[in-house]
């Protein structure tokens, strides 16, 4: 995979703010850039597409205020959530009337749909940014909004797993294929969900300061959602299993899920089908039968999987796989200036 790099050091001093504003527009979050002192502003960004999201490395970031205003949002909002991991220096972030100074070893959070101001001082800072569509967050979105203005550690505990993964991903990005990038995005989201679930759970159980104000019931739902994601391959996964693992009555379990506008079985079905769709669309898994893919995500009976899949997508698993394969061939043909086969079910394609 190829990344895109913009380095203001390659531009005349008076053109650097404009160049950085252009880089932020390429990163899908246009901003207004104001140097703190003439001639001192510098910044470099490497942008790496990751499935529907993106990982970026921002370095040499100093002497600037970057603002994403309500006007920017009205003009263009990619509906993205972001996680910022500070690896050196410090950067100030203000969003939703919450302020935080993000220092080395800490991660902060943001939302493209709300105005934000980022302040970098004289000491150059470096940070990693993972941004992804809101619809991919596997946790209640209101939980994420509670993070604005707060910071969590990423160099210890469960946060370290996420931080090390993201750092390694950025370091080795050139070695990945497009299919790798899609799978890695899923892994990054899984690890992020685990980090958030850990801190929400800690806050609810011990009154820790990580996410003050998050309700115990919300934290419980988050923990159960992470449990479901971890146990999807188990065909016996259901409300009884979840309740037993969390020492809850079935009645209370269903009430927690109802308060979050879903049911245990609906969430299990949604996550299983999401994983099956991704595997069926993955060219690297063409050697697996549809039944094998279904079984690996908790559907041991082919007929049951086919019915659930058709209900959710409007087509059979084989039809879905064929259309995804055809879409891949079309993309390759365009890249090579060839005419693709027009019939997605033609085995000669």
Residue pairs with C-beta under 8 A, 6 or more apart in sequence:
1 48
1 49
1 173
1 174
1 176
1 177
1 178
1 180
1 181
2 174
3 46
3 47
3 48
3 173
3 174
4 26
4 46
4 47
5 44
5 45
5 46
5 47
6 19
6 20
6 22
6 23
6 26
6 44
6 45
6 47
7 43
7 44
7 45
7 60
8 16
8 19
8 20
8 41
8 42
8 43
8 44
9 42
9 44
9 60
11 19
13 38
13 39
16 35
16 41
16 42
16 43
17 33
17 34
17 35
17 41
17 64
18 33
20 33
20 41
20 43
20 64
20 66
21 30
21 31
21 32
21 33
23 43
23 45
23 47
24 30
24 31
24 33
24 66
26 47
27 45
27 47
27 54
27 56
27 131
28 54
28 76
28 78
28 80
28 112
28 131
29 68
29 78
29 80
29 82
29 112
29 131
30 68
30 72
30 75
30 76
31 66
31 67
31 68
31 72
31 118
32 66
32 67
32 68
32 69
32 72
33 41
33 64
33 65
33 66
34 64
34 65
34 66
34 67
35 41
35 63
35 64
36 63
36 64
36 65
36 121
37 63
40 62
40 63
40 122
41 62
41 63
41 64
42 60
42 61
42 62
42 63
42 124
43 58
43 59
43 60
43 61
43 62
43 64
43 120
44 58
44 59
44 60
44 61
45 56
45 57
45 58
45 59
46 56
46 57
46 170
47 54
47 56
48 54
48 55
48 56
48 57
48 170
48 173
49 181
50 130
50 132
50 169
50 181
50 182
50 184
50 185
50 188
51 132
51 181
51 182
51 184
51 185
51 186
52 132
52 133
52 136
52 185
53 80
53 130
53 131
53 132
53 133
53 136
53 185
53 188
54 129
54 130
54 131
54 132
55 128
55 129
55 130
55 166
55 169
55 170
55 173
55 188
56 128
56 129
56 131
57 126
57 127
57 128
57 129
57 170
58 125
58 126
58 127
58 128
58 129
59 124
59 125
59 126
60 124
60 126
61 89
61 91
61 120
61 124
61 125
61 126
61 127
62 89
62 120
62 121
62 122
62 123
62 124
62 125
63 120
63 121
63 122
64 119
64 120
65 117
65 118
65 119
65 120
66 117
66 118
66 120
67 115
67 116
67 117
67 118
68 112
68 115
68 116
68 117
69 115
70 115
72 115
73 112
73 113
73 114
73 115
77 112
77 113
78 112
78 133
79 112
79 113
79 133
79 134
79 135
80 111
80 112
80 131
80 132
80 133
80 134
81 109
81 110
81 111
81 112
81 131
81 132
81 133
81 134
81 137
81 144
82 109
82 110
82 111
82 112
82 129
82 130
82 131
82 132
83 107
83 108
83 109
83 129
83 130
83 131
83 192
84 91
84 93
84 102
84 107
84 108
84 109
84 110
84 127
84 128
84 129
85 106
85 107
85 127
85 128
85 129
85 130
85 154
85 163
85 166
85 167
86 102
86 103
86 104
86 105
86 106
86 107
86 108
86 125
86 126
86 127
87 104
87 126
87 127
87 128
87 167
88 104
88 124
88 125
88 126
89 104
89 120
89 123
89 124
89 125
89 126
89 127
90 101
90 102
90 103
90 104
90 121
90 123
90 125
91 101
91 102
91 118
91 119
91 120
91 125
91 127
92 99
92 100
92 101
92 102
92 117
92 118
92 119
92 120
92 121
93 99
93 100
93 101
93 102
93 108
93 110
93 116
93 117
93 118
93 119
93 149
94 100
94 116
94 117
94 119
94 149
95 110
95 111
95 114
95 115
95 116
95 117
95 148
95 149
96 111
96 114
96 145
96 148
96 149
97 149
98 148
98 149
98 150
99 149
100 108
100 149
100 150
100 151
102 108
102 127
102 151
103 151
105 153
105 154
105 155
106 151
106 152
106 153
106 154
107 151
107 152
107 153
107 154
107 159
107 163
108 147
108 150
108 151
109 144
109 147
109 148
109 150
110 116
110 148
111 134
111 144
111 145
111 148
112 131
114 148
128 163
128 166
128 167
128 170
130 166
130 188
130 192
132 185
132 188
132 189
134 141
136 185
136 189
137 144
137 189
137 193
138 189
138 190
138 193
138 225
138 229
138 271
139 193
139 196
139 197
139 222
139 225
140 218
140 221
140 222
140 260
142 218
143 196
143 200
143 214
143 218
143 222
144 196
146 211
146 213
146 214
147 196
147 211
150 210
150 211
152 159
152 195
152 199
152 210
153 159
154 160
154 162
154 163
154 195
155 163
157 198
158 194
158 195
158 198
159 195
161 191
161 194
161 195
162 188
162 191
162 192
162 194
162 195
165 187
165 188
165 191
166 188
169 184
169 188
176 184
179 282
179 283
179 284
182 278
182 282
183 278
183 282
186 278
190 229
193 222
193 225
193 226
193 229
194 226
196 222
197 219
197 222
197 223
197 225
197 226
199 208
199 210
199 211
200 210
200 211
200 214
200 218
200 219
200 222
200 223
201 219
201 220
201 222
201 223
202 208
202 210
203 209
203 210
203 211
203 212
203 214
203 219
204 214
204 215
204 216
204 218
204 219
204 220
205 216
205 219
217 256
217 259
218 260
220 246
220 256
221 256
221 257
221 259
221 260
223 246
224 242
224 246
224 253
224 256
224 257
224 264
225 267
227 242
227 245
227 246
228 237
228 242
228 264
228 267
228 268
228 271
229 271
231 237
231 241
232 268
232 271
232 272
232 275
232 297
232 298
233 296
233 297
233 298
234 241
234 298
235 298
235 299
235 300
237 268
237 298
238 264
238 265
238 268
239 250
239 253
239 254
239 264
239 265
240 250
242 248
242 253
242 264
243 249
243 250
243 253
246 253
248 256
253 264
254 263
254 264
257 263
257 264
257 267
268 298
269 308
269 312
272 297
272 298
272 299
273 308
273 309
273 312
273 313
275 297
276 293
276 294
276 297
276 299
276 305
276 309
276 317
277 313
277 320
279 285
279 288
279 293
279 296
279 297
280 290
280 293
280 317
280 320
280 321
280 324
281 320
281 321
281 324
283 325
283 328
285 293
286 325
290 302
290 305
290 317
290 318
290 321
291 302
291 305
293 317
294 300
294 302
294 305
294 317
299 305
299 308
305 317
306 316
306 317
309 315
309 316
309 317
309 320
310 316
313 320
315 323
322 344
322 345
323 344
325 344
325 349
326 340
326 341
326 344
326 349
329 340
329 341
329 349
330 340
332 338
332 340
333 339
333 340
334 340
340 349
341 348
341 349
343 349
